[in-house]
């Protein structure tokens, strides 16, 4: 059976909420190592550690599901 683990990919100071936010990935690791496969995991989802709180407070960014055009984690 595969294992799903939420791992922190990056951290970013969010100017909207004035605190540190983490970008998390749900990584799926197979139970058995597959021969010939170069990647040891697959990413099934991404989320921000503050996404739900920001959504409820009305802060608009991609991770609060209000403004898909603004991503504070994107390279500038």
Contact map, one row per residue, 1 for C-alpha under 8 A:
1110000000000000000000000000011000000000000000000000000000000000000000000000
1111000000000000000000000001111000000000000000000000000000000000000000000000
1111100000000000000000000001111000000000000000000000000000000000000000000000
0111110000000000000000000111100000000000000000000000000000000000000000000000
0011111000000000000000001111100000000000000000000000000000000000000000000000
0001111100000000000000011110000000000000000000000000000000000000000000000000
0000111110000000000000011110000000000000000000000000000000000000000000000000
0000011111100000000001111000000000000000000000000000000000000000000000000000
0000001111100000000001111000000000000000000000000000000000000000000000000000
0000000111110000000001110000000000000000000000000000000000000000000000001000
0000000111111000000111100000000000000000000000000000000000000000000000000000
0000000001111100000111100000000000000000000000000000000000000000000000011000
0000000000111110011110000000000000000000000000000000000000000000000000000000
0000000000011111111110000000000000000000000000000000000000000000000000010000
0000000000001111111000000000000000000000000000000000000000000000000000000000
0000000000000111110000000000000000000000000000000000000000100000000000000000
0000000000000111111000000000000000000000000000000000010000100000000000000000
0000000000001111111100000000000000000000000000000000000000000000000000000000
0000000000001110111110000000000000000000000000000000000000000000000000000000
0000000000111100011111000000000000000000000000000000000000000000000000000000
0000000000111100001111100000000000000000000000011100000000000000000000000000
0000000111110000000111110000000000000000000000011100000000000000000000000000
0000000111110000000011111000000000000000000001111000000000000000000000001000
0000011111000000000001111100000000000000000001111000000000000000000000000000
0000111110000000000000111110000000000000001111100000000000000000000000000000
0001111000000000000000011111000000000000001111000000000000000000000000000000
0001111000000000000000001111100000000000111110000000000000000000000000000000
0111100000000000000000000111110000000000111100000000000000000000000000000000
0111100000000000000000000011111000000001110000000000000000000000000000000000
1110000000000000000000000001111110000001100000000000000000000000000000000000
1110000000000000000000000000111110000000000000000000000000000000000000000000
0000000000000000000000000000011111000000000000000000000000000000000000000000
0000000000000000000000000000011111100001000000000000000000000000000000000000
0000000000000000000000000000000111111000000000000000000000000000000000000000
0000000000000000000000000000000011111000000000000000000000000000000000000000
0000000000000000000000000000000001111100000000000000000000000000000000000000
0000000000000000000000000000000001111111000000000000000000000000000000000000
0000000000000000000000000000000000011111000000000000000000000000000000000000
0000000000000000000000000000000000001111110000000000000000000000000000000000
0000000000000000000000000000110010001111110000000000000000000000000000000000
0000000000000000000000000011110000000011111000000000000000000000000000000000
0000000000000000000000000011100000000011111100000000000000000000000000000000
0000000000000000000000001111000000000000111111000000000000000000000000000000
0000000000000000000000001111000000000000011111000000000000000000000000000000
0000000000000000000000001110000000000000001111100000000000000000000000000000
0000000000000000000000111100000000000000001111110000000000000000000000000000
0000000000000000000000111000000000000000000011111010000000000010000000000000
0000000000000000000011110000000000000000000001111110000000000011000000000000
0000000000000000000011110000000000000000000000111111000000000000000000000000
0000000000000000000011000000000000000000000000011111110000000001000000000000
0000000000000000000000000000000000000000000000111111111000000011100000000000
0000000000000000000000000000000000000000000000001111111100000001000000000000
0000000000000000000000000000000000000000000000000111111110000001000000000000
0000000000000000100000000000000000000000000000000111111111110001000000000000
0000000000000000000000000000000000000000000000000011111111110001110000000000
0000000000000000000000000000000000000000000000000001111111100000000000000000
0000000000000000000000000000000000000000000000000000111111100000000000000000
0000000000000000000000000000000000000000000000000000011111110000010000000000
0000000000000001100000000000000000000000000000000000011111111001010000000000
0000000000000000000000000000000000000000000000000000011001111101111001000000
0000000000000000000000000000000000000000000000000000000000111111111111110000
0000000000000000000000000000000000000000000000000000000000011111111111100000
0000000000000000000000000000000000000000000000110010000000001111110100100000
0000000000000000000000000000000000000000000000010111111000111111111000000000
0000000000000000000000000000000000000000000000000010001000011111111100000000
0000000000000000000000000000000000000000000000000000001001111111111100000000
0000000000000000000000000000000000000000000000000000000000011101111111000000
0000000000000000000000000000000000000000000000000000000000001110111111100000
0000000000000000000000000000000000000000000000000000000000001100001111100000
0000000000000000000000000000000000000000000000000000000000011100001111110000
0000000000000000000000000000000000000000000000000000000000001110000111111100
0000000000010100000000000000000000000000000000000000000000001000000001111100
0000000001010000000000100000000000000000000000000000000000000000000000111110
0000000000000000000000000000000000000000000000000000000000000000000000111111
0000000000000000000000000000000000000000000000000000000000000000000000001111
0000000000000000000000000000000000000000000000000000000000000000000000000111
